[in-house]
């Protein structure tokens, strides 16, 4: 394709609308949650209500409770259906590069400075400015639900907006999903690998099972 003929906004719209989101009939779900690391296994319960707010119960370790809640919250914010116009009507998209990895574009307008990369109607790179930091995500693999794509294997890191130096460890995610009913896909397992400040390789695992939809 000739570079001048690339309509970045339309290409990004198609990829944005190809993400999997929960149906508007979503009423919430609940189940068991398990946190596993090298030192401990902690079990509890969780619920995500129709208001999309996750709650974790029966876990006495506050840091583990917050870690589980954080994973559920991260899932929820990406499953809520928002139209492209609601999210990006005040943005424009300009081509930066076009390689075998995809079409990389920068954003102007409301979200000035953000960047995305799109390949085969999938967003495989996100570079977003939020609350004084930059969140950079690269996706290696997707799960195709036939109703949209879910990021399955990816990395994430936070950068300082001014210096572009890391302000967090680089986290490597691997997710598995379960279809509770027709078109209701939820996270069933998440592994997060990282290197800690002592240069040791670590892994946290989150398991969500015995899940069912709320009526």
Secondary structure, 3 states (H helix, E strand, C coil): CCHHHCCHHHHHHHHHCCECCCCCCCCEEEEEEEEECCCCEEEEEEEEECCCCEEEECCCCHHHHHHHHHHHHHHHHHHCCCCHHHHHCCEEEEEEEEECCEEEEEEEECCCCCEEEEECCEEEEEEEEECCEEEEEEEEEEEECCCCEEEEEEEEEEEECCCCCECCCCEEEEEEEEEEECCEEEEEEEEEEEECCCCCEEEEEEEEEEEEECC
